């Protein structure tokens, strides 16, 4: 994703993330994914120690895979497709800067991949477009899992800016988020969430969901039990939001935007001084004007903070699993290296917020961005976007880190959009520049994914 813009609020550090395990006595966030509960840590600040999964998560070391473009464990293979510039089904060149992505099952046995393109200045790559001067949007790829081959690609959303992450919905759509906030002195305002049906066979009419908020969006995660949409904000001073839709099957019908606050602790700052395993009771404060008439990119955040909302540092990836929402604060923590939080909805109460990880050392894992969970084991895949060479990293359900894939070159572009097919057999991911999508298959059953 894009590095942070200048902002008027206070920020903490640059994009970075955890590595290693949580403090002694604190359970892993990914045990939470398996339905376990984090235990309280001993008194004192969160600490971490280096820990790497034995035998690289059960897969053995990375090595050049057949074809030579990727480093993968032995027995794994890949196909590459969807390159920047290749003609799509309508003849339009495939846009670049591949980013967030999700995989959906098609009725015909195909897999439909809806993929973000984090482009900014126009022109729009197809019509209809939300803004003819904006080059971002999404493309949809139809992939044959039996032949391991791309069938076709077509534009599916156009005229947006910096489509970074997003998230799938239970109804089979992709919510694509603009990681920007342009002032109203521009011809068209930006900073919104748009929806793309995975089964759309051509460009959709772009409709901004303004009541979901206008801010520097990153990712979303939808609770299928309630239809509530949780949203992250990628700023040094950021909020964690939820959107309560009037109609869970029609997000465009509006709803109410709220920001997380810590009960009886207004304006709580989660960025430093936290303790692994401590349970913080949550309440939610209303955002009076989710689409403010302002050129300040923190206008929504300030509304929430003024009402008592909590401040996070660089909220990026979000994922729903087992009744919880997991979010990454990529520059939070005493060392500024990142935190992983778990939000647990609890009936009619505000729920609970728990710090399950805080990084103190970036050596084994740096700046993960997009996240996904393996449908096979509940293990987590993290896409790195740090300094130097980036990898796909895995995290076992015991919180141990291992390598999943890397480029077999000196390319230092970020990796993005990791997503599994629903049967867990294929892992898809993107390399943002020069722009390519990979599908990886192999003996996943040998290890932690």
C-alpha positions as CSV (number, residue, x, y, z in Angstrom):
1,X,0.0,0.0,0.0
2,X,1.0,3.6,-0.3
3,X,3.2,5.2,2.3
4,X,1.3,7.7,4.6
5,X,0.5,11.2,3.5
6,X,1.3,14.2,5.6
7,X,-1.4,14.8,8.2
8,X,-2.4,17.3,10.8
9,X,-2.8,14.8,13.5
10,X,0.1,13.2,15.4
11,X,1.5,10.0,14.1
12,X,3.7,7.2,15.3
13,X,6.5,5.7,13.2
14,X,6.5,4.1,9.7
15,X,4.8,1.0,8.4
16,X,6.2,-2.1,10.2
17,X,4.9,-5.2,11.9
18,X,5.4,-7.9,14.4
19,X,7.6,-10.9,14.3
20,X,7.9,-13.6,16.8
21,X,5.6,-14.7,19.6
22,X,3.6,-12.7,22.1
23,X,4.7,-12.2,25.7
24,X,4.8,-15.3,27.9
25,X,1.4,-16.4,29.0
26,X,-0.4,-14.5,26.2
27,X,-2.1,-16.7,23.5
28,X,-1.6,-16.0,19.8
29,X,-4.1,-14.0,17.8
30,X,-4.2,-17.0,15.5
31,X,-5.2,-19.3,18.3
32,X,-8.1,-16.8,18.5
33,X,-8.8,-17.6,14.9
34,X,-9.1,-21.3,15.9
35,X,-11.6,-20.3,18.6
36,X,-9.3,-20.1,21.6
37,X,-9.2,-17.2,24.0
38,X,-6.2,-15.0,24.7
39,X,-5.0,-15.3,28.3
40,X,-3.9,-12.4,30.3
41,X,-0.2,-11.6,30.3
42,X,1.9,-10.9,33.4
43,X,2.0,-7.3,34.5
44,X,4.3,-5.1,32.5
45,X,4.7,-4.0,28.9
46,X,4.1,-6.3,26.0
47,X,7.2,-8.2,25.1
48,X,8.1,-10.5,22.2
49,X,10.8,-13.1,21.5
50,X,11.9,-14.4,18.2
51,X,10.2,-17.7,17.3
52,X,10.2,-19.4,13.9
53,X,8.2,-22.5,13.1
54,X,10.2,-25.7,12.9
55,X,11.1,-26.9,9.4
56,X,9.6,-23.7,8.0
57,X,6.1,-24.5,9.1
58,X,6.4,-28.1,8.0
59,X,7.2,-27.2,4.4
60,X,11.0,-27.0,4.4
61,X,13.1,-24.2,3.0
62,X,12.2,-22.0,0.0
63,X,13.9,-22.9,-3.2
64,X,13.5,-22.0,-6.9
65,X,10.2,-23.3,-8.2
66,X,9.8,-24.7,-11.7
67,X,9.6,-21.6,-14.0
68,X,12.1,-19.7,-11.9
69,X,10.1,-16.6,-11.0
70,X,9.3,-17.7,-7.4
71,X,10.9,-19.3,-4.4
72,X,8.6,-21.9,-2.9
73,X,8.9,-24.9,-0.7
74,X,9.7,-28.2,-2.4
75,X,6.7,-29.7,-4.2
76,X,4.9,-26.4,-4.9
77,X,4.4,-24.9,-8.3
78,X,2.9,-21.7,-9.6
79,X,1.4,-20.1,-12.7
80,X,1.6,-16.4,-13.5
81,X,-1.1,-14.4,-15.2
82,X,-2.9,-11.1,-15.3
83,X,0.2,-9.0,-16.1
84,X,0.1,-5.2,-16.4
85,X,-0.5,-4.2,-20.0
86,X,-1.9,-7.4,-21.4
87,X,-5.2,-6.9,-23.2
88,X,-8.4,-7.7,-21.3
89,X,-11.5,-9.3,-22.9
90,X,-12.6,-5.9,-24.3
91,X,-9.1,-5.0,-25.6
92,X,-8.3,-2.6,-22.7
93,X,-4.8,-3.0,-21.4
94,X,-4.7,-4.5,-17.9
95,X,-4.1,-1.6,-15.4
96,X,-1.1,-1.8,-13.1
97,X,-0.3,-1.6,-9.3
98,X,-2.1,-4.8,-8.4
99,X,-3.2,-4.8,-4.8
100,X,-6.0,-6.2,-2.6
101,X,-8.0,-9.2,-3.9
102,X,-10.5,-11.9,-3.0
103,X,-11.5,-15.2,-4.6
104,X,-15.1,-16.2,-5.2
105,X,-16.7,-19.4,-6.4
106,X,-18.4,-19.1,-9.8
107,X,-21.5,-21.1,-10.7
108,X,-19.6,-22.7,-13.6
109,X,-16.8,-24.1,-11.4
110,X,-14.6,-21.2,-12.3
111,X,-12.9,-19.0,-9.6
112,X,-13.6,-15.3,-10.0
113,X,-10.8,-13.0,-8.6
114,X,-11.7,-9.4,-8.1
115,X,-8.5,-7.4,-7.9
116,X,-7.7,-3.8,-6.9
117,X,-5.5,-1.5,-8.8
118,X,-3.9,1.2,-6.6
119,X,-3.5,3.8,-9.3
120,X,-4.1,7.5,-8.9
121,X,-4.1,10.0,-11.7
122,X,-6.2,9.3,-14.8
123,X,-7.5,8.8,-17.3
124,X,-9.9,6.2,-16.1
125,X,-9.2,2.9,-17.9
126,X,-12.8,2.2,-18.9
127,X,-16.4,3.5,-18.8
128,X,-18.6,4.1,-16.9
129,X,-16.2,5.7,-14.5
130,X,-16.8,7.5,-11.2
131,X,-14.2,10.1,-12.1
132,X,-12.8,10.3,-15.6
133,X,-9.5,11.7,-14.2
134,X,-8.9,8.8,-11.8
135,X,-7.0,5.7,-12.9
136,X,-7.8,3.3,-10.1
137,X,-10.4,0.6,-9.9
138,X,-10.8,-3.1,-10.1
139,X,-10.5,-5.9,-12.7
140,X,-12.2,-9.3,-12.5
141,X,-10.3,-12.4,-13.6
142,X,-12.0,-15.7,-14.4
143,X,-9.6,-18.6,-13.5
144,X,-10.0,-22.3,-14.3
145,X,-8.8,-24.3,-11.3
146,X,-8.7,-27.6,-13.2
147,X,-6.5,-26.3,-16.0
148,X,-4.7,-23.8,-13.7
149,X,-5.2,-21.2,-16.4
150,X,-6.7,-17.7,-16.8
151,X,-9.9,-17.8,-18.9
152,X,-10.5,-14.1,-19.3
153,X,-10.2,-10.7,-17.6
154,X,-12.5,-7.7,-17.7
155,X,-12.7,-4.3,-16.1
156,X,-15.2,-4.2,-13.2
157,X,-14.9,-0.7,-11.6
158,X,-13.2,2.4,-12.9
159,X,-12.5,6.0,-12.0
160,X,-11.5,5.7,-8.4
161,X,-8.2,6.5,-6.7
162,X,-5.7,4.2,-4.9
163,X,-7.9,1.2,-4.5
164,X,-5.8,-0.4,-1.8
165,X,-7.4,-3.1,0.2
166,X,-11.1,-4.0,0.9
167,X,-12.9,-7.2,1.8
168,X,-15.3,-9.8,0.6
169,X,-19.0,-9.8,1.7
170,X,-21.2,-12.8,2.6
171,X,-23.3,-11.9,-0.4
172,X,-20.5,-12.5,-2.9
173,X,-19.4,-9.0,-3.6
174,X,-16.1,-7.1,-3.1
175,X,-15.9,-3.9,-1.2
176,X,-13.0,-1.9,-2.6
177,X,-11.6,1.0,-0.6
178,X,-10.0,4.3,-1.7
179,X,-6.8,4.9,0.4
180,X,-7.1,8.7,-0.2
181,X,-9.0,11.8,0.8
182,X,-9.0,14.6,-1.8
183,X,-10.3,18.0,-1.0
184,X,-13.6,19.3,-2.3
185,X,-11.7,21.8,-4.4
186,X,-11.2,18.9,-6.8
187,X,-13.8,18.2,-9.4
188,X,-14.9,14.9,-7.8
189,X,-14.5,14.0,-4.1
190,X,-12.8,10.7,-3.2
191,X,-12.2,8.7,-0.1
192,X,-15.1,6.2,-0.3
193,X,-16.0,2.5,-0.4
194,X,-17.5,1.0,-3.6
195,X,-19.1,-2.4,-4.1
196,X,-18.3,-4.8,-7.0
197,X,-20.4,-8.0,-7.5
198,X,-18.0,-10.9,-8.2
199,X,-20.4,-12.2,-10.9
200,X,-20.4,-8.9,-12.8
201,X,-19.3,-9.6,-16.4
202,X,-18.4,-6.0,-17.2
203,X,-17.8,-2.6,-15.6
204,X,-20.4,-1.7,-12.9
205,X,-21.8,1.8,-12.3
206,X,-19.6,3.1,-9.6
207,X,-21.6,4.3,-6.6
208,X,-19.8,5.7,-3.5
209,X,-21.2,4.5,-0.2
210,X,-20.9,7.9,1.4
211,X,-22.5,6.9,4.7
212,X,-19.7,4.4,5.2
213,X,-17.4,7.4,5.7
214,X,-15.0,9.6,3.7
215,X,-11.5,9.0,5.0
216,X,-8.2,7.3,4.1
217,X,-9.7,3.8,3.9
218,X,-7.7,0.6,4.1
219,X,-9.6,-2.7,4.6
220,X,-13.0,-3.9,5.7
221,X,-14.2,-7.1,7.3
222,X,-17.9,-8.1,7.4
223,X,-19.4,-10.1,10.3
224,X,-21.7,-12.6,8.6
225,X,-23.8,-13.0,11.7
226,X,-24.9,-9.4,11.9
227,X,-23.9,-7.8,8.6
228,X,-21.9,-5.1,10.4
229,X,-19.0,-3.8,8.3
230,X,-15.8,-3.0,10.2
231,X,-13.4,-0.5,8.6
232,X,-9.7,0.4,9.1
233,X,-8.1,3.7,8.5
234,X,-4.5,4.0,7.3
235,X,-3.1,7.1,9.1
236,X,-0.7,7.7,11.9
237,X,-3.7,8.8,13.9
238,X,-6.5,6.5,12.9
239,X,-9.8,5.1,14.1
240,X,-11.4,1.7,14.0
241,X,-15.0,2.1,12.6
242,X,-18.1,0.0,12.2
243,X,-20.9,0.6,9.8
244,X,-24.4,-0.6,10.9
245,X,-26.3,-0.9,7.6
246,X,-30.0,-0.2,7.4
247,X,-30.3,-3.2,5.1
248,X,-27.5,-5.7,5.4
249,X,-28.2,-6.9,1.8
250,X,-28.1,-3.4,0.4
251,X,-25.2,-1.4,1.8
252,X,-26.1,1.5,-0.5
253,X,-29.3,2.0,1.5
254,X,-27.3,3.8,4.1
255,X,-26.7,3.2,7.8
256,X,-24.9,4.5,10.8
257,X,-21.1,5.0,11.1
258,X,-19.5,4.6,14.5
259,X,-15.9,4.7,16.0
260,X,-14.5,2.4,18.6
261,X,-14.0,3.9,22.1
262,X,-12.7,2.3,25.3
263,X,-15.4,2.4,27.9
264,X,-14.8,5.0,30.7
265,X,-11.5,6.0,29.1
266,X,-12.2,8.7,26.6
267,X,-9.7,9.4,23.8
268,X,-7.7,6.3,24.8
269,X,-4.4,6.0,22.9
270,X,-3.7,2.4,21.9
271,X,-0.4,3.2,20.2
272,X,2.0,2.9,23.2
273,X,2.0,1.6,26.7
274,X,-0.3,-1.4,26.1
275,X,-0.3,-4.9,27.7
276,X,-0.7,-8.2,25.8
277,X,-3.8,-10.0,26.9
278,X,-5.5,-7.2,28.7
279,X,-9.2,-7.0,27.9
280,X,-10.5,-3.5,27.2
281,X,-14.3,-3.0,27.3
282,X,-15.5,-1.2,24.2
283,X,-18.3,1.2,23.4
284,X,-19.1,2.9,20.1
285,X,-19.5,6.6,19.5
286,X,-21.5,8.0,16.6
287,X,-19.9,9.9,13.7
288,X,-22.3,12.8,13.1
289,X,-21.2,13.6,9.6
290,X,-19.6,10.6,7.8
291,X,-19.2,12.6,4.6
292,X,-17.8,15.9,5.8
293,X,-17.7,19.1,3.8
294,X,-14.0,19.5,4.6
295,X,-10.6,19.2,2.9
296,X,-9.1,17.7,6.1
297,X,-8.4,14.0,5.7
298,X,-8.8,13.5,9.4
299,X,-12.2,15.2,9.6
300,X,-14.1,11.9,10.4
301,X,-11.4,10.8,12.8
302,X,-11.6,14.1,14.8
303,X,-15.4,13.7,15.1
304,X,-14.9,10.3,16.7
305,X,-12.0,11.4,18.9
306,X,-13.9,14.4,20.1
307,X,-16.7,12.1,21.2
308,X,-14.2,9.9,23.1
309,X,-13.0,7.5,20.4
310,X,-9.7,5.6,20.6
311,X,-6.6,6.4,18.5
312,X,-4.7,3.7,16.7
313,X,-1.5,3.8,14.6
314,X,-1.8,2.8,10.9
315,X,-4.7,0.4,10.9
316,X,-4.4,-1.7,7.7
317,X,-5.4,-5.4,7.3
318,X,-8.7,-6.7,8.7
319,X,-10.1,-10.2,8.7
320,X,-13.2,-11.8,10.2
321,X,-12.9,-15.3,11.7
322,X,-14.7,-17.3,14.3
323,X,-16.7,-14.4,15.6
324,X,-13.8,-11.9,16.0
325,X,-12.3,-9.2,13.9
326,X,-8.5,-9.1,13.7
327,X,-6.8,-5.8,12.7
328,X,-3.2,-4.8,12.2
329,X,-1.8,-1.6,13.6
330,X,1.4,-1.6,11.5
331,X,3.3,1.2,13.4
332,X,1.8,0.8,16.8
333,X,3.6,-0.3,19.9
334,X,6.4,1.0,22.2
335,X,8.9,0.1,19.5
336,X,6.7,1.4,16.7
337,X,6.9,-2.0,15.0
338,X,3.3,-3.0,15.0
339,X,0.4,-4.5,17.0
340,X,-2.2,-7.1,16.3
341,X,-5.6,-6.5,17.9
342,X,-8.6,-8.7,18.3
343,X,-12.1,-7.1,18.6
344,X,-14.7,-9.4,20.0
345,X,-18.4,-8.4,19.5
346,X,-20.4,-9.4,22.5
347,X,-24.2,-9.3,22.1
348,X,-25.8,-6.0,22.9
349,X,-22.7,-4.7,24.7
350,X,-19.9,-2.9,22.9
351,X,-17.6,-5.9,23.0
352,X,-14.0,-6.3,23.9
353,X,-10.6,-5.2,22.5
354,X,-7.6,-7.3,23.2
355,X,-4.0,-6.8,22.3
356,X,-2.7,-10.2,21.2
357,X,0.7,-9.2,19.7
358,X,3.1,-6.4,19.9
359,X,6.3,-6.5,17.9
360,X,9.7,-5.6,19.2
361,X,11.9,-6.9,16.4
362,X,11.4,-6.8,12.6
363,X,14.0,-9.4,11.6
364,X,11.7,-12.2,10.7
365,X,8.6,-10.2,9.7
366,X,8.4,-6.6,8.5
367,X,5.5,-4.5,7.4
368,X,2.8,-7.1,6.5
369,X,-0.2,-5.4,4.9
370,X,-3.0,-7.6,3.4
371,X,-3.9,-10.7,5.4
372,X,-5.9,-13.8,4.8
373,X,-6.7,-17.0,6.6
374,X,-6.2,-20.5,5.3
375,X,-9.5,-22.4,5.1
376,X,-7.5,-25.6,5.7
377,X,-6.0,-24.9,9.1
378,X,-6.8,-21.3,10.2
379,X,-3.1,-20.4,9.7
380,X,-2.5,-16.8,8.5
381,X,-0.8,-15.5,5.4
382,X,0.7,-12.0,5.6
383,X,1.8,-9.9,2.6
384,X,4.9,-7.9,3.4
385,X,5.3,-4.3,2.2
386,X,8.5,-3.2,4.0
387,X,12.0,-2.0,3.1
388,X,14.0,-4.3,0.9
389,X,12.8,-7.6,-0.3
390,X,9.3,-8.6,0.6
391,X,7.9,-12.1,1.2
392,X,4.7,-13.9,1.9
393,X,4.9,-15.0,5.6
394,X,2.8,-17.6,7.3
395,X,1.8,-17.7,11.0
396,X,0.8,-21.0,12.5
397,X,-2.1,-21.2,15.0
398,X,0.6,-21.3,17.7
399,X,2.0,-17.9,16.6
400,X,5.1,-19.2,14.9
401,X,6.3,-17.5,11.7
402,X,7.6,-19.1,8.5
403,X,8.2,-18.3,4.9
404,X,5.6,-19.1,2.3
405,X,6.9,-17.5,-1.0
406,X,9.3,-14.9,-2.3
407,X,10.3,-13.5,-5.7
408,X,13.4,-15.1,-7.1
409,X,14.8,-11.8,-8.2
410,X,16.0,-8.4,-6.8
411,X,12.5,-6.9,-7.2
412,X,11.6,-5.2,-3.9
413,X,7.9,-4.5,-4.8
414,X,5.3,-5.1,-2.2
415,X,3.3,-8.3,-2.2
416,X,-0.4,-8.0,-1.9
417,X,-3.9,-9.6,-2.3
418,X,-3.2,-13.0,-0.8
419,X,-6.4,-15.1,-0.9
420,X,-7.2,-18.8,-0.9
421,X,-9.7,-20.6,-3.1
422,X,-12.6,-21.8,-1.0
423,X,-11.3,-25.4,-1.0
424,X,-7.9,-24.3,0.2
425,X,-6.0,-25.8,-2.7
426,X,-4.8,-22.6,-4.4
427,X,-3.2,-19.5,-2.9
428,X,-3.4,-16.4,-5.1
429,X,-1.4,-13.3,-4.6
430,X,-0.2,-10.2,-6.4
431,X,3.2,-8.4,-7.0
432,X,2.3,-4.8,-7.3
433,X,5.1,-3.8,-9.7
434,X,5.5,-4.5,-12.5
435,X,2.1,-6.1,-11.8
436,X,1.4,-9.8,-11.9
437,X,-0.9,-12.3,-10.2
438,X,0.3,-15.8,-9.1
439,X,-1.6,-19.0,-8.3
440,X,0.4,-21.4,-6.1
441,X,-0.5,-25.1,-5.5
442,X,1.2,-27.9,-3.7
443,X,1.1,-30.1,-0.6
444,X,-0.5,-27.6,1.8
445,X,-1.4,-30.6,4.1
446,X,2.3,-31.1,5.0
447,X,2.4,-27.9,7.0
448,X,0.6,-25.1,8.8
449,X,-1.5,-23.8,6.0
